[in-house]
Amino acid sequence: MKHTLESHKIFPYIAWTLIVGFAFFTYNLTVQFQSDLAQIGDGVDRLEQRLNDMGTSQPVN
C-alpha cells in the first residue's frame, strides 16, 4: 500500500484534533457527572432530613 493514512501531510493535525476533542468531551462528561451526583446527594440529604423531622414530630403514645 503506497497511500496509507499516515502518509498524508494533514494526518497529524487531524489526529491531534481528535485527541484534543476527545479529551474535551471526556472532561465535560466528567464535570456534568460530578454535578449530577452532587444534586442527587443534595436530594438524598433533603429526604433524610424530612424523614428525621417526621420521626421526631409525631407524638409518642
C-alpha positions in Angstrom: 0.0 0.0 0.0 1.6 3.2 -1.2 -1.1 5.6 0.2 -1.6 4.9 3.8 -3.5 7.3 6.1 -0.3 8.2 8.0 1.5 9.3 4.8 -0.8 12.3 4.3 0.6 15.7 5.4 -2.6 16.6 7.2 -2.8 13.4 9.2 -1.0 14.7 12.4 -3.3 17.7 12.6 -6.4 15.5 12.3 -5.1 13.0 14.8 -4.2 15.7 17.4 -7.6 17.4 16.8 -9.4 14.2 17.5 -7.3 13.6 20.6 -7.9 17.1 22.0 -11.6 16.9 21.1 -12.0 13.5 22.9 -10.2 14.9 25.9 -12.5 17.9 26.0 -15.5 15.7 25.6 -14.4 13.4 28.4 -13.7 16.4 30.7 -17.2 17.8 30.0 -18.8 14.5 30.6 -16.9 14.1 34.0 -17.9 17.6 35.1 -21.5 17.0 34.2 -21.5 13.6 36.0 -20.0 15.2 39.1 -22.6 17.9 39.1 -25.4 15.3 38.7 -24.0 13.3 41.6 -23.9 16.4 43.8 -27.6 17.1 43.0 -28.5 13.5 43.8 -26.6 13.8 47.1 -28.4 17.0 48.0 -31.8 15.3 47.3 -30.8 12.4 49.5 -29.9 14.7 52.3 -33.2 16.6 52.0 -35.1 13.3 52.1 -33.2 12.1 55.1 -33.9 15.4 56.9 -37.6 15.1 56.1 -37.7 11.5 57.4 -35.9 12.6 60.6 -38.4 15.5 61.0 -41.3 13.2 60.5 -39.9 10.8 63.1 -39.4 13.5 65.8 -42.6 15.4 65.2 -45.0 12.6 65.9 -46.2 12.2 69.5 -45.3 9.0 71.3 -48.2 7.2 73.0 
